[in-house]
Amino acid sequence: MSCASERGLAATGSYRGGWWRLSVSAVLLALIWCVVLPALSRRPGVRQRIEFLEGRGINPSAKFFTEQEAGWRNAAEVERRVRQHPEAFWGLPWSG
């Protein structure tokens, strides 16, 4: 037994249209992720930037600073400075 709104969607075909749009969106996203972005990463300007970041210990594919070793070093430096000069960081939630 189905509700009236589901029968209405199935009868008009818009329910199937939603799946079609979702499928097309997924394929487009996969093409961008697997074809376009790797091709861009091989361009000379982008390649130089990637090498620049990697040379400084930064993973250019990381999404969050916690995935970066350099991010943890920076966080440790901030914590050290907060302990040394708490008055300079009075507005930060973790500065106590």
C-alpha positions in Angstrom: 0.0 0.0 0.0 1.4 3.4 -0.9 0.3 6.8 0.0 -1.4 9.1 -2.5 1.6 11.4 -3.0 3.8 8.5 -4.0 1.2 7.3 -6.5 0.9 10.8 -7.9 4.7 11.1 -8.4 4.9 7.7 -10.0 2.0 8.5 -12.4 3.5 11.8 -13.5 7.0 10.4 -14.0 8.6 13.0 -11.8 9.7 10.3 -9.4 11.8 8.7 -12.2 13.0 12.1 -13.3 14.5 12.6 -9.8 16.5 9.4 -10.1 17.6 10.4 -13.6 18.9 13.8 -12.4 20.6 12.2 -9.4 22.3 9.7 -11.8 23.4 12.4 -14.2 24.8 14.5 -11.3 26.7 11.5 -9.9 28.3 10.8 -13.3 29.2 14.5 -13.8 30.8 14.7 -10.4 32.8 11.5 -11.1 34.0 12.9 -14.4 35.1 16.1 -12.8 36.8 14.3 -9.9 38.5 11.6 -11.9 39.2 13.3 -15.2 39.1 17.1 -15.0 40.9 17.6 -11.6 43.8 15.2 -12.4 44.2 16.9 -15.8 44.4 20.3 -14.1 47.0 19.0 -11.6 49.3 18.3 -14.6 49.3 21.8 -15.8 52.6 23.6 -15.3 51.3 26.4 -12.9 49.4 24.0 -10.8 52.2 21.5 -10.8 54.6 24.2 -9.5 52.2 25.1 -6.7 51.8 21.5 -5.7 55.6 21.1 -5.6 55.9 24.3 -3.6 53.5 23.1 -1.0 55.0 19.6 -0.8 58.4 21.1 -0.4 57.2 22.8 2.7 55.7 19.6 4.2 52.1 20.6 3.2 49.9 18.0 1.7 47.9 19.9 -1.0 45.2 17.2 -1.1 44.4 17.4 2.6 41.0 18.9 3.4 41.6 19.8 7.1 44.6 21.2 8.9 44.5 18.1 11.2 45.5 16.0 8.1 48.7 18.2 7.9 51.8 17.6 10.0 52.5 21.3 9.5 49.1 22.1 10.9 49.9 20.3 14.2 53.2 22.1 14.4 51.4 25.4 14.0 48.7 24.4 16.6 51.5 23.6 19.0 53.1 26.9 18.4 49.9 28.8 19.0 49.4 26.8 22.3 52.9 27.8 23.4 52.3 31.4 22.6 48.9 31.4 24.4 50.7 30.1 27.5 53.4 32.7 27.3 51.1 35.6 26.6 47.6 34.8 27.7 46.6 38.5 27.8 47.1 38.7 24.0 44.6 35.9 23.4 41.8 36.9 25.9 39.1 36.4 23.2 40.0 32.8 22.3 37.8 30.2 23.9 40.7 27.9 24.8 42.8 30.6 26.4 41.0 30.3 29.7 
